[in-house]
Amino acid sequence: MAGSAGQSFLDDIIKLLNDQWIVGNVKKPQIKKVWEEKIVGMADASYRSVLLTLDTESMQIYSLQQRDGDEVPFWDWLHDISLTIDIRTGTSEQDCLKILDEITRILKKNVLLNINNRVYVQLLVGTAISMNEKYRNLYRWTLDCSAIRYNP
């Protein structure tokens, strides 16, 4: 049993989006963790990016104390992990919304997720928020996403 499940969840979501993206729906943007983004200032009009940020990870005991074969006590744990998917594009609001639609389609299709031999109890899409009014020539939406993982 590992300690945290957050970092592996980010990696799993990036793999899921890259593997299940249907190019016919909309051209796939760069998908990466926010700390891997090294751009300073504004980008050009062809800028298209999806940045993932780990928000929280809540670890809770899920079961009563149990004992293994050697009589060592242990508990089952549930990890509730949340992240923000930040969609940014310099092309148009319609392009940004198409990217949002494709990401939402992929996540809704994978409510019970098993990726990289890691099983998630559930994967839930949360709130989508327009951030367009805060920027000029940059179209931006954020999407909340959460998952529950049993005994990471």
C-alpha positions in Angstrom: 0.0 0.0 0.0 1.5 3.4 -1.1 1.1 6.6 0.8 -0.4 9.1 -1.6 -2.6 8.5 -4.7 -2.6 12.1 -6.1 0.4 12.1 -8.3 -0.5 8.8 -9.9 -4.1 10.1 -10.5 -2.7 13.0 -12.5 -0.6 10.7 -14.5 -3.6 8.4 -15.1 -5.8 11.2 -16.2 -3.2 12.5 -18.7 -2.8 8.9 -20.1 -6.6 8.5 -20.3 -7.1 11.8 -22.2 -4.2 11.1 -24.6 -5.4 7.5 -25.3 -9.1 8.1 -25.7 -9.0 11.5 -27.5 -10.9 11.3 -30.8 -9.1 13.6 -33.2 -12.2 13.8 -35.5 -14.0 15.7 -32.7 -11.4 18.3 -32.1 -7.6 18.6 -32.5 -5.8 17.4 -29.4 -4.0 20.1 -27.4 -0.9 19.6 -25.3 -2.0 17.9 -22.0 0.4 18.2 -19.1 0.8 19.0 -15.4 0.7 22.7 -14.6 4.2 22.7 -13.1 5.5 21.4 -16.5 4.3 24.6 -18.2 7.2 26.9 -18.7 5.6 29.8 -20.6 5.9 33.3 -19.2 3.4 35.9 -20.4 0.8 35.4 -23.1 1.0 32.9 -25.9 0.3 33.4 -29.6 -3.1 32.8 -31.3 -2.4 29.1 -32.0 -1.8 28.4 -28.3 -3.8 25.3 -27.1 -3.1 23.7 -23.8 -4.8 21.6 -21.1 -3.1 21.9 -17.6 -3.9 19.6 -14.7 -3.5 20.7 -11.1 -3.8 18.4 -8.1 -6.1 20.2 -5.6 -6.7 18.0 -2.6 -6.3 14.4 -1.4 -8.4 13.3 1.6 -7.4 10.0 3.2 -9.9 8.3 5.4 -10.1 4.9 7.1 -12.8 2.8 5.4 -13.0 -0.3 7.6 -12.6 -1.6 11.1 -9.2 -2.8 12.2 -8.3 -6.2 10.6 -5.3 -8.5 11.0 -3.2 -10.1 8.3 -1.8 -13.7 8.4 1.0 -12.6 10.8 -1.5 -10.9 13.2 -0.3 -7.5 12.2 -3.2 -4.9 12.3 -4.2 -2.9 9.2 -7.1 -0.8 7.9 -8.6 -0.3 4.5 -8.3 3.3 3.2 -10.2 5.4 0.8 -8.4 8.3 -0.9 -10.7 11.1 -2.3 -8.6 13.0 -4.8 -9.6 16.2 -6.6 -8.0 18.0 -9.5 -8.6 21.0 -11.8 -8.4 20.7 -15.5 -7.5 24.1 -17.0 -8.3 24.5 -20.7 -6.6 27.4 -22.4 -6.6 28.4 -26.1 -5.8 31.5 -28.1 -7.9 30.4 -31.1 -11.6 30.9 -30.2 -14.2 30.3 -27.5 -15.8 27.7 -29.7 -12.4 25.8 -29.9 -12.1 26.0 -26.1 -15.7 24.6 -25.7 -15.0 21.7 -28.1 -11.9 20.8 -26.0 -14.1 21.0 -22.9 -16.7 18.8 -24.5 -14.2 16.1 -25.6 -12.6 16.0 -22.1 -16.1 15.7 -20.5 -17.0 13.0 -22.9 -13.9 10.9 -22.0 -14.3 11.4 -18.2 -18.1 10.5 -18.3 -17.3 7.4 -20.3 -14.8 6.2 -17.6 -16.7 6.6 -14.3 -15.3 3.2 -13.2 -11.7 3.6 -14.1 -8.9 1.0 -14.2 -5.8 2.4 -15.7 -2.1 1.3 -15.3 -3.4 -1.5 -13.0 -4.8 1.1 -10.6 -8.5 0.8 -9.8 -10.6 3.8 -9.0 -13.9 3.3 -7.2 -15.4 6.2 -9.1 -14.4 9.1 -11.3 -16.7 12.1 -11.3 -16.8 15.2 -13.4 -17.6 18.4 -11.4 -18.2 22.0 -12.2 -17.1 23.7 -15.4 -16.4 27.4 -15.0 -15.7 30.0 -17.7 -12.7 32.2 -17.1 -12.9 34.1 -20.4 -13.8 37.4 -18.8 -10.5 37.6 -17.0 -8.3 37.6 -20.1 -8.0 39.3 -23.5 -7.2 37.0 -26.5 -7.1 33.9 -24.3 -10.1 31.7 -23.9 -10.2 29.6 -20.8 -12.4 27.1 -19.0 -11.7 25.1 -15.8 -13.3 21.7 -15.0 -13.2 20.1 -11.6 -12.7 16.3 -11.4 -12.6 13.9 -8.5 -11.9 10.3 -7.9 -12.0 7.8 -5.1 -9.3 5.2 -4.9 -9.4 2.2 -2.5 -6.1 1.2 -0.8 -3.6 2.9 -3.1 
